[in-house]
Amino acid sequence: MVSLSPTIGRVFGIPVQLHWTFLGLMLLAFVLLITASGGAFLFSLIILLFICVLIHEFAHSLTALRNGIKVKKIILLPIGGASVIDLNKVKPRLEFKIAIAGPIMSIILGIIFLPLYLLFPGGLIGQALQFLFEINLLLGVFNLLPGFPLDGGRVLRSYLQIKRSFIDATRVTVKASNAVIVLFIIGTVIYAAAIKNVTFSYREFIVLWDIIIALFLYEGARAELQSAEFKNSAADLRARDMMTRNFIFVSRNTGINALYREMVSRGTTLLLTRKGGKIYAMFGDVQKFKNYSNLSERGIMSLFKTEVPQIKESLKLSKALDIMQIDEVNVLAVTKGTKVTGVLYAPNIYAAMQIYLSKSKDQKNR
């Protein structure tokens, strides 16, 4: 599967990816660069925005690295970004520091560019400096709003965790997120109605862009609450409690015809194998395997290209879910010693947890 957020390089060993929304913005700017007057200047502003967002995210990542926290990657979006950080062992006070580092850096950059803009107020340089002053303040202030998935949401939750549990702090922060969304929409409507001397298309663009941001905030808050609910419900569960044994372990001497028959008889398409001490997975297409009758044993091994993280049976399910999120995988190999005893498959876990949560809510309502 081709990622919608391609990696464009590494800085300090951290992979940097561009989200598809940022890619679309840069593509639009490139088209304007070629076709429209002033396109070169607009393209330059997009590059400056890219640099500002990157510095914002590096503030998060470097704060995490200085405190011994693993940073998986950085994803850049037009309104900010996301540093994918392993927060398994992060205490609330450290999460507060990591979360607030980005907005503080953006505000500092804005303050730095203000006197430069005042020194060079005119021309393209002045416009660029004004843009850098305004965009950095916007990134800093906007990301401090107390709502997920913004930095301000994590700042608020980490502060609330001083006296509350993780799940209670998350629920309160999600309520704050919803309030921010409502106020944001009301503010958009008032602004769109109040602005004068603008074209209707410009007014439409502002409203459409803010609706996209509101949806982004809503989905981010919903996903954060769902994740917290899952982890809270799974607090006493271990990997062995949710693993499935409905998979086929393939060895080098497994015949393709025998493998095909076993897939049909067991009704599974999840195949695992071991190569060089690592576990690899593949979701086999039963119909396609009909055409593999002449595939060599070595050829069978070549079909396995996706490495699967290995966890112990005794690992807490909440930690396993964190590993899935950080490593961006939906399958984990569950082991006991050197033997693979089962697999955790994300869709199965979330389906089971949804049923569990529904039953818990029904019991509370009675």
N, C-alpha and C positions, 0 to 999 in steps of 0.2 A: 504493500500500500504506500503510495506517495504521500509524504507529509505535506500538509497545507502551510506549514511553517518551516521553510527550508533553512538549513544552517548556512550562515554566510561567513563564519570564521570563529576563531577562538581568541579570547583575551584573558590573560592570567589563567589559562587552561580551561576557561569556562566557555562552552559552546554558546554562540549567539545566534538566535533565530529571528526571522522576520515573520510576524503574523500575516495572514492573508489580507487583512484590512490595511496594513501598512504597505504591503506589496501593491494593492490596488491603488492606494494613494500615490505611490511613487510612479506607477504606470500612467496614471492620469496626468501627473506632473510632466512625465516624459513626453506624452502625447502633446501637451500644451507647449512644451519646449520646442517641438518640431513644427507645430501648426499655428501657434498664436503669438502675437506680439507680447513681449514681457514674459514669455514662457521660461526663458533662461533664469530670470530672477526668481520666479515661482519655484522652479526646480531647485535653485540654491537654498530657498527657504525650507523646502522639504528635507534637504540634506542636513541643514542646521537643526531642524526638529528631530531628525534621526539621532544626531549627536547628543542633543539635550536629553532625550529619553534614555539613551545609552548610559550617559553619566549618572542619571537618576537611578537606574537599575544597578549600576556598579556600586553605588553607595550602599544599597541593600546587601549586595553579594560580598563586597569586601568587608563589611561589618560582620557578616556571618562567618567568613573565612578566618578573620582575626580571632574569632571566638571558637574556632575549631569545628564549625558547622559546615557540612558538605553542601555545595551548590551544584545542582544537576545541570542547569542551563538558564539562559535568559531569553525570554520571548518579548519582542518589541511590538507595541501597539501604538497607534497615533495618539491616544490619550494617556499614555503611560506605558507600562510593561508589566512583566511578571518574572520575578526571580524564583525559579523552582528550587526550593531549599528543603533539605531534610530537617523537618522540625520535630522529629521523634523525641529528641532529648533536650529540646529547647524549653527553658522555663519562661513564665510570663514576662519577667523583667527583661530577659534577653530578647524575646520576641518583640517587646516594646521598642528596644534599641534598634533592632533590625528594621522594623516597619517604619519608624520615624526618620531613619537616616536618609531615605530617598527624598521625601518632601523637604527636609531641611536643606539638602544639597541643592535642590531646584530653587528654593527661595534665596539661598546664598548666591547662586549664579545670577538670578534676577537682580539682586542688589548690586552685584559687580558690574552688570551691563548698564545699569541706570546712569551712573556718571559718564560712562563712555557715550551713551546716547545724547546726554546733555552737551557734551563737547562737540559732537558731530551730528547736529539735529537735522541736517538737510541731505538731499541726494539719496542714492541707493544705499550707501554705507549707513546713513542715518536711519533709513527704513529697516535695514537688516538688524541694526542694534536695537531699535525699538521693538522689533519682532522678538529678539532674544530676551529682552527685558520682560516683555509681556508673556511670552510663552512659558518661560521658566517660573514666573510667579503663578501663572495659571496651573501649570503642572503641580507646583508645590501646594497651592491652596486647594485645588480640586481633589488631589489625592489625600488631603487631610480630612475630607468630609467623612463623618462617622458611619460609613456603610461598606459592606462587602461588595465587590472584591477589592476595594480601594485600600490603600495603606491605612487610612483613618479608621477603617473597620477593624483592622488587626490591632491598631493602637488602642482603640476603645476596648476590645475584648481582652487584651492583655492587662489593661488597667482594671477591668471588672473582675478578672481572675484572682486579684489580690484577696477578695472577700467572697467570691462565688466559685462554683464549680465550672469546669470547661463548658459543659452543655448549657448551664444557665447563662453564662456570659455570652455564649454564642446566640442563644435565643433573644436576649436583650439587644444585642448588636444587630440582629436581623430585623427586629422591630424598628430600630433606629434607621436601618437601611431603607426600609419601606417608607418611613417618614421623609427621608432625604429624596427618594424618588418622587413622592407626591409633591413636595415643595419644588423640586426641579422642573416637573411638568407644569405646575402653576406659574413658575417664573418664566418658563419658555413661552407660554400663552400670553402672559402680560407683556413680555419683551416684543414678541412678534406683532402684537396689536399696537404697541406704543411707538415703534421705530418709524421714522419719517424719511421721505425722499429715498426710498429703496424700491427696487423692482419687485414684482410679485414672485418671480423665480428665486430671488435672494431670500425672501421671507419663507418660501417653501423649503429651501435648502436648510435654513436654520432650524425649522421645525422638524424636518426629516432627520437631520443629524442628531438633534437632541432626543428624538424618539429612539434612535438606534442606541444612544448612550443609556437611556432609561432602561431599555430592554437588556442591555449588557449588565447593568447594575442589578436588575431584578433576577436574571438568571444566575449571576454570581452569588447573590445572597441566598437564593433557593438551593443552589448546589452546596454552599457552605453549611447550611442548616441540615440538609440531607446527610452530608458526610458526618457531621457531628452527631446526629441522631443514630446513624448506623454504628459509629464507634461507641457511643454510650450504651446502646443495646447489646453490643458485642463485647462488653467489658469483661464478662466472665467466661467467654468462649475462647477455645483454642483452635488452631488450624485443623486439628484432627476432627473437630466437631462439625466442620463444614466442608471437608474435603470429599471428593468423589473418587471412586476407584474405576469409573467407567472410562478407561483409556487403554491403549495398547502400547506396550513397550516393545520397540523394534530393535533387534540386534542385527549384526552384520550378516549373519547367516539366515536371516528371515527371507523366505521365498515370497515373491510378489503375489503369486496366486493364493498361497496360504494366508497372507496378510489381507488380501481382498475378501476371502471367505470369512475371516475373523471379524472384519469390519462390518460385514453384512449381518452375521449371526449375533454380534453383540450390540449392533445399532449405534456405533460410535464412530466419529471421524477424527477424534483427538489422538494423535500419535506422538509418542515420545521416544527419544533415543539418547544414548550417551556417547559423546565424542570428546576425547582428551580431558575427561573428568568433569565436563560441563554437560548440562542437560539441554537438549534442543527439542522444539515442538513443531508440529505441523498439523493443520486441519486438512485431512485428506478428502478429496472429492471422490466418492465411491464410483461414480460413473467414469471419471477420468482414469481410475486405476484399472479399468478394463483394458485400456490401451497400453498399460505398462507391463504386459505379460512377458516381454522380452528384455525388461530392464535388469541389468546386472545387480549383484549385491552392493557393489560400490556405487552404482547409480541410485539405489534406494537411499543410501546415506547422503547423497548430494541433494536430496529433496528437502532435508532438514536444515533450515537457515536461520530460524528464530531462536536465540538463546533464551532460556527460561530461568529466572532466579530460583534458587533453592532455599527452602526454609525448613525448620524442624517442626515435627508434629506438635510439640509443646508450645510453640510461639503463639502469643496472643493474637486473636483474629484481628483486633484493631491495628496491631503492628503490621500484620500481613496486608491489610488494606492500605496502610501508609506506603508500604513497599510498592504495591501496584500503582499507586498514584505518582510516587516519585520516579519510578522506572518506566512509567507509561506502558505497562503490560496488563493483560487481563488473565494471564495464566501463571500460577506459581507451582513448582514441583515440591511436594511435601515429602520429606525424607525421615527415615529412622535409621541412624547409622549411615551406611552408604547405599541403602536400598530406597528406591522411590516407592512409597506406600500409597500415594494418592496425589491429586491435584486440586488446587483451588482455582475455580473458574469464576471470574467476576460476575457475569450475568446470573449464574446460579446463586451466588451469595446474595446479591442485591434482591433477587426475586424472593428468596427465603426470608431475608430481613424485612422486606416490605410486608410479607404476610405476618411476620412476628409483630411488627410495629402496629399493623391494623388490628390484630387481636388484642394487643396491649391497650390501644385507645378504646376499643369496644368495652373492655373490662373496666376501664376507668369511668366510662360514661354510664355504666349500669348502677 
